[in-house]
Amino acid sequence: MRSNGTLRAVRFGFLVSLSALSLAGCSQAPSVDVLGSFFPAWLVCTALAVLFTVLTRWVLQRFQMNLDLEVLAYPSLAAFFTFALWLIFFH
């Protein structure tokens, strides 16, 4: 039978090992150099996605196409463009 001190050491060792495993997957976040300043890649993808969404809205209005639920459609379109850009350029 183990003593209380040995059991405490085993638990401590287990917690240290567990924390080391969770930190091993960390790496540097992708960043983009814009005029000498580094921005997170997700921020660049989101900014481009908003521009693409505005362009899509302009094209839809140009062809006189109306969306029923604009409140849901345009944020969903912006999210789609964000994730698509991320997958194309950074994955």
N, C-alpha and C positions, 0 to 999 in steps of 0.2 A: 504494500500500500504506500502511496506517495504521501509525502508530508505536505503541509499547506504551502510552504515556501517553494517546493518543487513544482507544484501545480500552478502557482502564481507565475513562475518563470516560464512554464510551458505556454500559458495563456499569453503572456507578454510576447514571447517569441512568435506565436501564431499571429497576433495582431500586427507586429512589425512586418512579418512576411506578407500578410494580407495588404497592408498599406503599400508595400514596395510593388506588389503586383498591380495594384490599381494605378500607381503613378508611372509604371513602365510604358504604358500606352501613350503618354503625353508626348507630343512633338510640337514643333513650332507651327503656329497657325499660318496658313497661306496669306501672304500680303502682296500688295501691288504698289509699285513705285510710281507715284504721280508727282512730277516736278520736284523730286527730291524728298517727298514725304511719303511714308509708308502707310497705306490704308488697309484695313482688313478686306479680304476678298469678298466676304458677304456684303459689305457695304457697297462695293463697286457693282456687284451683281444686282443689288436692290435698286441702286440709282439707275442703272441701265434698264432694268425691268420697268421702272416707272416711266421712263422715256418711251419704251416700246408699247406700254399700255396706252399712253397718251396718243401715240401714233396710230395704234389700232382703233382707238375711239374716233380719231379724226377720219380714218378710212371708212369706218362704219357710218359715220354721219354723212360723209361725202356720197356714199351709195344709198343714203336715206334708209338705213337699217336701224331699227330701234330695238333695244333690249328690254325685256319685261322687268327684270330685277337688276337694275343697274347697281344697286347697293351691294349685291352679292357678286355680280359678274365682273366688275372691274377689280376689286381686291383679289378675286380668284385668278383673274388673268395676270395680275401683277405677281402673285405667288407662283403661278406656273412659269412665267418668264424668269423669275429669280432662280427657281430650282433648275430650270433648263440651262440657263447660263452657267450656273455652278457646275452642273454635270459636264457641260461641254468644255469648259476651260480649266476646271480645278480638280476634276476627279479622274 
